[in-house]
Amino acid sequence: MTKLEMFKEIAKESLDVSNLTEETKLDSLGLDSLDIVEIQVAVEEKYSVRFKDANSELVTLGDFINLIE
């Protein structure tokens, strides 16, 4: 399963994930920082993966999923 597929599996309950790509801007999804953290925790718990600590600003979905180790 790809990192994008992991995100889609978790996010499908609250978002239309049919057109998501790594270039999708997070703000276009209506996600705030709390939403992003909640998705991050859900991905970590479901798939037993960890996210790298990042101090950079997350702009796209690709930025977010590339933090998965």
N, C-alpha and C positions, 0 to 999 in steps of 0.2 A: 504494500500500500504506500502510495506516495505521500509526501507531507501535505500537499494540497488536498488529497483525498481524506486525510485525517481531519483537516480543518473542516471540510465540507460535511463529513459525517457528524461532527459535533454541532456545527452551526445550522444544520438543516432544520432543526426544530424552531429556530427563530428567524432564519433568513431564507430568501430564495437563492439557493446555491447553484442553480442551473447554469448561470453565465459567469461564475467566478473564475478569474484567472489570477496568476501571480501579479499582474499589472493592475488589478482592481485596487482603487484607492480605498483605504479603510474608512475615511470620512464619508465616502459615497454610500457606505453600508449603514450609516447611522450609528456606528459603534463608538461609544465613549471609552475612556481608559478603563473604567470598571468592567465594561463588557469584554474588553480584550483580555483582561486578567482572568475573568471567569472562564472564557474559552481556553485560555492557556492552561489553567488548572484542570479543566475537564479533559483536554488532550493529554496532559501528563498522566492523569489517573487512568484513563481508558487504555492508553497505548504504552504505558510504562516507559515514557521518554522524558527527557528533561529539556528545558530551554536554557540556552546560554544566557548569562547575564549580559545585558546590553544597555549602554547609556545613550545609544543613538535613537533618534526620533523614528518611529515607525510610520511610514507613509503608505506603503502598499501592502497588500496581502503577502506578496513575495518577501518583503522585509520581515514580516511577522513569522512566516513559516520557515525562513532560513535560520531562525534562531533555535530551531529544534536540533538537538545534538543526535 
